[in-house]
Amino acid sequence: MKLYVKVFASLRQKYPDINDFNPLIIDIEKGTKIIDIIELLDFTTDEVHLILLNGIKASIDTSIEGDESILSLFPPIGGG
């Protein structure tokens, strides 16, 4: 299955070429967990705060079941 991965904000420091218009495309097995993708990309769970799978909030334990899913990863963001 194809998975489209998008990273945002400070996570782009490791992957500056990955963005909304140019996602990373990787082949995965059905049922791959999001934590496996985070580790594959060499991120820690502390670095990734918000996870969206096809636009819906997900957790690191969520399994990816659909072909051509979109995984969006966001770091913790401060502000006021």
C-alpha positions, 0 to 999 in steps of 0.5 A: 500500500502507498502511504503519503507522509506530510511533516510540519513546522520543526519536523521539517528540519529533518525532511525539508523537502517534504511538505503539503505539496510534496509528501513522502511516499512510502510503501507499507503493509496493511495494518502498519502502526503509526509508531512504526512510521514515526520510527522509520522517519527517525522521529521520537514520540516526544517530537510528534505531538499531533497525528492526523490520518486522512484528516482525523486525529489518530494515535501512535497505536493506530493501524493504517488500513487504507491504500493511499492514506495521508499521514500528517505529523505535527510537533508540539507547538507553543503560543499564546 
